[in-house]
Structure formats: structure tokens, C-alpha cells
């Protein structure tokens, strides 16, 4: 591992944390799970191999007993509620959004309540009171309503913003959505992770890695394997959302 110069900045940053007597923290969110697939098996096997807690954002309207049965034997997996049906209700000229202002608020909240209830029924305590909006977008007017639906945290993408509910955001996306639609350049990903670690060192959020197992190419899988190896070498800690919420 140490002979790859692309990864040296991460080694150096994690050594800085260790010399300061601190432990760098990461968490992993994977979106759009619906049913058992070979790609999901690969993600489950990889994370289990490295003892990485995995949060799967599951689409309630399109999932069922098959996924619940597959995950029942995976003790390292938690479930987040990924909207209701991952359907776009925005206008053609707008960015895609399911939880936007395009439908009556009570209709949207009803969808979220159904989604939470469905995943809680399917997955029991494995289903967290954590909402992951499709496309990482939610109308600000809905956020203050989440608590009364039973949600205890919200996860979108990017730096945290003031909100009436705790945020557990992803902040490093492995996918090149606007280019190759495969893995982003490994060098750039390492640079981005190091930048997030430096923010975290000063009191910012942990590194929140965002993946989408259904569309991974081989470069994504190899990047994840190497990242898990490097963080294990330096004894960085991968957290689950309940652990992150429990921190003062």
C-alpha cells in the first residue's frame, strides 16, 4: 500500500491525527437499495470483510421481503429511509426532487410516514429514524416536520447547514455523475478525503463516503478496498449513524 504515491497524502494525514492522539472518523452511506443483487452482495461482502458499518438508503415503495431476508444475516448493516419511491416531481427545467414544494405538503409527509412504517415493518430495529432524501434534496419547509413523523436525523450531501434536526451528511461522492458515470479519479478522491479530514480536525464533520452499489465500476470497488485497508492500517474509526448521533 505504501508504494502508491496517490495514497500518500492520506497516510500522512492519518499519521498527523495519530500523533495528536486523535482518531479520524468515517462513515459509509450507500443509496438506492431495493432488492438483493450481485452488486449488493459484493458491497456487503467487502464491508463485512473490513468490519465497516454500512448504512443502506432503501427505497420503501420498491422493496420487500427479499431484501429484508438478505440483510437479516448482516449484523453490520443499518437501514435509512430513502424517500418513498425515488420519483421526480420537479419541473423539467429544475433539478430532480421528490421531497420538494411541487406537491401538497401533507401528501409528501404522508409518503414519508408510509416509507418509515414500511421499512420499520420489514427491517425492525435495523431501520433507523434517518431520512435520506432522493437526490439529496428536500424542501426546507418539510424539515421542521420530520420530528413529528419519528425521524431523528437527516442525511443529505455536502457541508452541514442550520436545521431543526441533526444532520449526518455525506461529503465525498465516489461517482463521476456528470462525466464518465464511473469512479472519480482516485487521486482527486484522496485529495478530497484529506481536505475533509483537515476540516474534521478543526471540529468539522467526519468523512461521509457516498456510494451507489448498483452503478459501481471496477475502479469504485478497488478504491473502496484500498480506502478500507488504509484506514484500518492507521486505526481510523468507521462509525454507524447511531454512534455519530450519540456523540456530544
N, C-alpha and C positions, 0 to 999 in steps of 0.2 A: 504493500500500500504506500509506503513512504517514497517509492521511486517515481510516483506520478506527480509532476510539478503542479498540475491543475488543482490538486487537493492540498498542497502545502499551506495555502492561506488558512484553510480550516484547521489543519493540525496546529498551526501557530496560534490561532485564536483560542482554541480549546486549551492549549497549554497555558495561555495567559489566564484563563479562568481558573485552571488548577493551581497555578502559582499564587493566585489571590485567595485560595482556599474556598472557591465557589464552584458550583456545579451548574453547567449550562443545561437549559431545559428545552425540549422539543415536544411537539405533539403532532399527530397524524390524522388528517381527515380525508376520507375517500368518498366521492359523491356518485349518486345515480344508481345505487344498488337496487335491484328489483327481484332477481331470481338467481339460483345457482348457475354459474358459468365456469368455463375453464379459466378465464381471466380472474374471476373472483377466487377460485381455488388457488391460483398462483399467488395472489395477494395475501390470502390467508396463510398459506404455507410460508411465504417469505417473512411475514411479520411474526408468525409463531416461532420460526427458526431463530430470530434475533430478539424475541421477547419484547416486541414493540406493541403497546396498546394501540388498537385500531378503532377509530370511530367511523362507522359506515353511515352515510346520509342516505336513507332509504325512502323511495317514493311510495307513499302509502297506497295510492289508488291502484297501482300496478303490481303490487307484491302480494304474497300469500304464504300459505303453509310451507311451500317447498323451501323458501329462503329461511324461514324460521327453523325448520328441521335441520337444514345445513349448518346454521350458525349455533345450534343448541350445544354442539360439542366444542365450540371455540371460546374458551374462557377469557381470551384477551380482546374480545370484540364487544363494543358498545354500539347502540343504535341511536342516531339522531333523526329527527323528523324533517324530511326534505320537501317542505310544502305539502301539496296534496297530490296533484297529477303532473307536475312539471309542464304545465301548459302556458303558452304565452298569450296574454290578454292585452298587450300593449298595441298601439297603433303601428302601422308599417314603418313609419319614419322614426320610431322610438326604439330604445334598447329593450330587449326582451325582459318581460317581467310577469310573474304570476301573482305576486302579492303587492300589486300596485294600486293606484286610485281608479282603475278602469272599470271596476265592478262595485256594487254597493258594499260598504264596509262589513255589514253583518253577513253577507254571503261569503266573503273572504275569511272572516273569523270562523264561520261555520265549517268551511273546508279544513281550516287548521285544527279545529276541535275534533273533527272526524278523523283527520290524519293521526293526531296524537292518540286518540282512543283505539284506532285500528292497530297501530304499531305496539301499543301497550298490551293489547289483547294477544297479538301474535308473539311478542318477544318478552313479555313480563317485565321484570326489573331491569333487563338489559336495555330496554327503551328509555333513553334519558329525556328529561324535560328540556331538551335542547333543540331549538329551531334553526335549521339551515335553509334559508330562502333559495329557491331555484335562481340561478344566475347571480346569486349573492346580492339580490336587490329586494328591498322591502320598503313600502311607503312609510315614511316617518310617523304618520298618524296611527299606524297599526301597532307600533312598538309598545306604546303605553298600555295597550290592551292585552298583551301577551301574558302578563302575570295572572290575570283572572282566568285565563284558559289553562293554567297549570304550568306554563313554561317558566323555567328559572334562568335561562341563558339564551343568547342569540349568537350565531356564528355567521359572519359574512367574510369578505376578503378585504384586506388592507389594514391600515392603522386604525386604532380604536377612535371612536367619536363619542361625545357625551350621549348617554342613553339612560332610560329609566330601568334597564335590565342589564345584568352583567354581560359583557361581550367576551367571547373566546374566539378570536379571529384567526383565520388562516392568513399568511402573509408571504408565502413563497409557493408559486404555482409551477409545477414541473412542465406543463404543457405549453407549446407554442401555438396558441389558438389562432392567431392571425397570420401565421406563416405556414410552416410545414405541417401543422396539426400533429406533430410528433413531439419528441422530447426537446426541450430547450437545450442550448449549448451547455455542456457540463461546466465549463469554465465560468460562464455567466451565472449559473445556478450557485456555484460555490461562492462567488463574489457576493451574491445577494444574501446567501445564508450568513456569511461573515458579517455583512453590514447589519443584518437583523440581530445577530449576537452582540454586536457592539452597542446597539440601541438597548438591548436587554440588559447588558452590563450596567448601563446607566439608569436602570429602572423600568425599561420598556417591556413589552410582551415577549414571551418565549417565541422560538421559531415554530410557526404553524405551517407544516408542509401539506399542500393540497394536491391530491391525485385523483384520477378518474380511471379505475382499473379497466373499464370496457374499451378504452381507446389507447391504451399504452402500446408503444412500440418497444423493441428490444432495448433501445437506448434508455428508456424510462426504467425498465426493470434493472438494468445494470447500474444506473445511477442510484436507485434506491438501495440496492445491495451494498454498494460502496459506502453510501452515507451511513447505513446501519453499522457497517464494520468500523468506520472511522469513529463514530460516536461511542461505540462500545469500547474501542481501544482507549478512549480518553474518559471513560466512565461518565459521559453525559447522560442525563436522565430523560427518558421519554415518558410523558405524563398522559393520563386519561383526563377527560373533561371534569369528572368529579374531583379529581386531585387538584386540578387547576382552580376550580371554584372554591375548594376548601382552603386555599392559601389566603393568608391575611392580606 
